């Protein structure tokens, strides 16, 4: 009788362990959203991808429609080729959709934003996105800002002297 | 000269122990199974090793989750990032604290008990008696304990993870007032099933293997007297704790180092 109780307890122990694993999978890691349905592959070439990473989200109007699956360098043009898998639920993106790389927040990670165009033809598996906008690199922006401030100062006195005080560098 | 000789003897002894314990492990794990009789033996060991360790493991998990949440909250608040508390608690527990602390507690609670039990069996010549009756002690005594340890520790570590996260949720959301939805959604955003949870479980499988192996080997080959048993029990706890911490570093750098 005692051994039967112990066997039942041992079985329950294993079942509880399995249930806890399910809890970890669904509640903690949110596995349901990684549930891979059918996807199709789209590529795009960028001048500069900043710090875009594989597995970064691909979004249309802020809604995640896919993931970046591969990044490598085109050996001929030396542009970055980004491969994305888009959920085939979203198979009606126009063929002249453009792709840009944005940053989540000011210091967040990069993601790809697709802006739909107006053509009636749709992107298909293996399509290539022609219009792309590179990542905005903070250092480049600051460099351009400093450069334009400097060139403002070098202008003739008449135009520069009466402008508002120099912008607060903060 | 004497020092060199002593060093050499330590080296030879070490290799000898390693070889004996490896053979011991193979003999115990690959012994011929008798399925009908194996399950009661195994389930009794699983009860003793796993279920009786539940209370200490779950209580420590609760407190560890609570203290991680409390510490994390006070630091994250400086950066205005309290919302990320769920991510902090879940990642630190699932990746490191769960497998390691569960393994250390397991080595102290179950490993030392295994060693003492087997050592006493050796000292009172029960093992020799079994061999006399043509019952293979490997199969009858050692194998069920090894398998129970291999299976119990991963389950205990998973339960540890769950309870620690619930403890963190209790402190973070119910007490300190982090938003409930942000707690879970930031956690789900940051924790990956394959790269965090499965890797944590792989760690705990390795730790279960190591701690049980050390405990059973030390007990089975302990000197058959009271001092020998106490020495073997001490060695079990020391060796398995050190091995767990060292292997944790190796496994982390292999699986999560991002090489």
Interface residues (C-beta under 8 A of the other chain):
Chain A: X3 X6 X7 X9 X10 X11 X13 X14 X16 X17 X20 X21 X23 X24 X25 X27 X28 X29 X30 X31 X33 X34
Chain B: X39 X40 X42 X43 X44 X46 X47 X50 X51 X54 X90 X94 X151 X152 X154 X155 X156 X158 X159 X161 X162 X165 X184 X185 X187 X188 X189 X191 X192 X193 X196 X197 X201
